Every structure is written in structure tokens, then in C-alpha cells.
Amino acid sequence: MNEWIKHVHKCGTTRRRTNRMVQDQGRERCGMSPDLFNLIMEIVVRLAKKEGSDTGVKLNCKPLDNLRFADDIDLLADTKESLQDLMNRVGENSKTMGLEINADKTKQWQ
């Protein structure tokens, strides 16, 4: 599936019509990029959940272990050990899907 996503993204371009002319905007502004990223992040998070237990904080008696917005993800846990475990699982699954976590932008809040 990873190769299929790379192929679709590579071949996908967006076009814009201005003054009766069509301009190719290329991959940099690919209209599928946000959707592909969200799809991949959903897979990463689901794989991390399947491998672990009920990591996260309880909200309405259900564990909540991540909050996502655009290309940011907040991981939630009730202990430092659980957070580190979740971070390791998300990191491993991200690599599997071809994503890389930027350590310089990673922060831990207590």
C-alpha cells in the first residue's frame, strides 16, 4: 500500500484555471497531499493502538491517546513510561509508513 500511495502522490497534479488558461501547479500543491497524510496518520495511530494496551487518559471511560490537527500530533498518557511506550510505537509505525518524526520539534509537557 505504501508504494501505491507514493505512486498516486507522484502522478497527482492539480490544475488551476485562470483567464481561460490552465496552469499546472505540480506536486508541491497536490490536492491529495492532506488526504494522503491523514490516511497514513490514521494507519500509524491504529497500528500503535493495536500493539499496546489502554494507553492514554480516560475521557468518558474511553482511553484517549492522541489529538491530531493538520500535520501535528499530541500523544497523551497518564505516566511517563506509558508516554514513552506510545511514542516508541508511533515512531516505529511512522517509519514503516515512510514518515519521519522531527526530534527538534518534539516537546514533552507534564
DODOMI-349564 format. One record per residue (C-alpha): residue in three letters; x, y negated, z negated. Coordinates in steps of 0.2 Angstrom, whole numbers, always signed. Example, Ala and Ser with C-alpha at 12.3 -4.5 7.8 and 13.67 -1.06 7.14 Angstrom:
2
+-----+-------+-------+-------+
!   r !     X !     Y !     Z !
+-----+-------+-------+-------+
! ALA !   +62 !   +22 !   -39 !
! SER !   +68 !    +5 !   -36 !
+-----+-------+-------+-------+
***
This chain:
110
+-----+-------+-------+-------+
!   r !     X !     Y !     Z !
+-----+-------+-------+-------+
! MET !    +0 !    +0 !    +0 !
! ASN !   +14 !   -12 !    -4 !
! GLU !   +21 !   -10 !   +14 !
! TRP !    +3 !   -14 !   +21 !
! ILE !    +2 !   -30 !   +11 !
! LYS !   +19 !   -35 !   +17 !
! HIS !   +14 !   -32 !   +35 !
! VAL !    -3 !   -41 !   +33 !
! HIS !    +6 !   -56 !   +25 !
! LYS !   +20 !   -56 !   +38 !
! CYS !    +7 !   -56 !   +53 !
! GLY !    -5 !   -68 !   +45 !
! THR !    -5 !   -86 !   +50 !
! THR !   -18 !  -100 !   +48 !
! ARG !   -23 !  -112 !   +61 !
! ARG !   -30 !  -129 !   +59 !
! ARG !   -40 !  -139 !   +72 !
! THR !   -36 !  -157 !   +74 !
! ASN !   -41 !  -168 !   +88 !
! ARG !   -46 !  -153 !   +99 !
! MET !   -29 !  -146 !   +97 !
! VAL !   -25 !  -130 !   +87 !
! GLN !    -9 !  -131 !   +76 !
! ASP !    -1 !  -115 !   +69 !
! GLN !    +3 !  -118 !   +51 !
! GLY !   +13 !  -102 !   +49 !
! ARG !   +16 !   -91 !   +34 !
! GLU !   +20 !  -105 !   +22 !
! ARG !    +2 !  -109 !   +21 !
! CYS !    -5 !   -92 !   +24 !
! GLY !   -23 !   -92 !   +19 !
! MET !   -22 !   -74 !   +12 !
! SER !    -7 !   -78 !    +0 !
! PRO !   -18 !   -82 !   -15 !
! ASP !   -29 !   -67 !   -12 !
! LEU !   -15 !   -55 !   -10 !
! PHE !    -6 !   -62 !   -25 !
! ASN !   -22 !   -60 !   -36 !
! LEU !   -24 !   -42 !   -29 !
! ILE !    -6 !   -37 !   -33 !
! MET !    -8 !   -45 !   -51 !
! GLU !   -24 !   -36 !   -54 !
! ILE !   -15 !   -19 !   -49 !
! VAL !    +0 !   -24 !   -61 !
! VAL !   -11 !   -28 !   -76 !
! ARG !   -22 !   -12 !   -73 !
! LEU !    -6 !    -1 !   -72 !
! ALA !    +1 !    -9 !   -88 !
! LYS !   -16 !    -6 !   -97 !
! LYS !   -17 !   +12 !   -92 !
! GLU !    +1 !   +16 !   -98 !
! GLY !    -2 !    +8 !  -115 !
! SER !   -14 !    +8 !  -130 !
! ASP !   -26 !    -6 !  -135 !
! THR !   -13 !   -19 !  -135 !
! GLY !   -19 !   -37 !  -137 !
! VAL !   -31 !   -47 !  -148 !
! LYS !   -49 !   -42 !  -151 !
! LEU !   -62 !   -53 !  -143 !
! ASN !   -80 !   -46 !  -145 !
! CYS !   -72 !   -30 !  -151 !
! LYS !   -63 !   -28 !  -135 !
! PRO !   -44 !   -30 !  -133 !
! LEU !   -39 !   -45 !  -123 !
! ASP !   -20 !   -44 !  -117 !
! ASN !   -19 !   -56 !  -103 !
! LEU !   -25 !   -73 !   -97 !
! ARG !   -22 !   -77 !   -78 !
! PHE !   -23 !   -94 !   -69 !
! ALA !   -15 !   -96 !   -51 !
! ASP !    +2 !   -88 !   -52 !
! ASP !    +4 !   -89 !   -71 !
! ILE !    +0 !   -75 !   -84 !
! ASP !    -1 !   -76 !  -103 !
! LEU !    +1 !   -60 !  -112 !
! LEU !    -7 !   -58 !  -129 !
! ALA !    -3 !   -46 !  -143 !
! ASP !    -6 !   -45 !  -161 !
! THR !   +13 !   -41 !  -165 !
! LYS !   +30 !   -45 !  -158 !
! GLU !   +33 !   -27 !  -155 !
! SER !   +16 !   -25 !  -145 !
! LEU !   +20 !   -40 !  -135 !
! GLN !   +37 !   -34 !  -130 !
! ASP !   +30 !   -17 !  -125 !
! LEU !   +17 !   -26 !  -115 !
! MET !   +30 !   -37 !  -107 !
! ASN !   +41 !   -22 !  -103 !
! ARG !   +26 !   -13 !   -94 !
! VAL !   +21 !   -28 !   -85 !
! GLY !   +39 !   -31 !   -79 !
! GLU !   +41 !   -13 !   -73 !
! ASN !   +25 !   -13 !   -64 !
! SER !   +29 !   -30 !   -56 !
! LYS !   +45 !   -24 !   -49 !
! THR !   +36 !    -9 !   -42 !
! MET !   +24 !   -21 !   -33 !
! GLY !   +39 !   -32 !   -27 !
! LEU !   +36 !   -46 !   -39 !
! GLU !   +50 !   -54 !   -50 !
! ILE !   +47 !   -62 !   -67 !
! ASN !   +56 !   -78 !   -69 !
! ALA !   +65 !   -77 !   -85 !
! ASP !   +69 !   -96 !   -85 !
! LYS !   +50 !  -100 !   -86 !
! THR !   +46 !   -86 !   -99 !
! LYS !   +41 !   -93 !  -116 !
! GLN !   +36 !   -84 !  -132 !
! TRP !   +23 !   -93 !  -143 !
! GLN !   +19 !   -87 !  -161 !
+-----+-------+-------+-------+
***
